[in-house]
Amino acid sequence: MNFVAIDFETAKDHHVCAVGIVTVENGMITDEYYSLIQPPENKYNWHNIQVHGITEKDTRYAPTFVQVYPEIKQRLSGKVVVAHNESFDRSALMKTMADFGLSYAELDIASRWECTMKLCKASNKYPSGKLNECCAVHGIKLNHHEALSDARACAELFLRR
């Protein structure tokens, strides 16, 4: 089983401020990538800060999306992509790419990704589709709303499907 699991945290709207990517090859996690990302004008919505705890101070000297994009592209290109709430993460990526004049088509990935939230909701084993609740059922360690931890947990859930 080969795929990449991804998670974005957002500063406001679709503007990303962190990314976590976990690569799985032959059913084993083989690579992990994490980066803070400075959102446009380093602006945040207070509600988003309440969710993930990332602030302007954290990303003041972080790379921009354009600087991080080569790493994202290298890890995603041509792969099966999995996210816990795939429509949110896919939309954040697509809109951020468009903001910088980057073409989603160049990633050579599906227009819809695999979604562990949908898999969890479809099963009666989980109290809800929330990542933390799905992880609790399987004893998967999670530092919720930390992008790499969320991506790793998503990969673990997808492996257990």
Order of alpha helices (4+ residues) and beta strands (2+ residues): beta-beta-beta-alpha-alpha-alpha-beta-alpha-beta-alpha-alpha-alpha
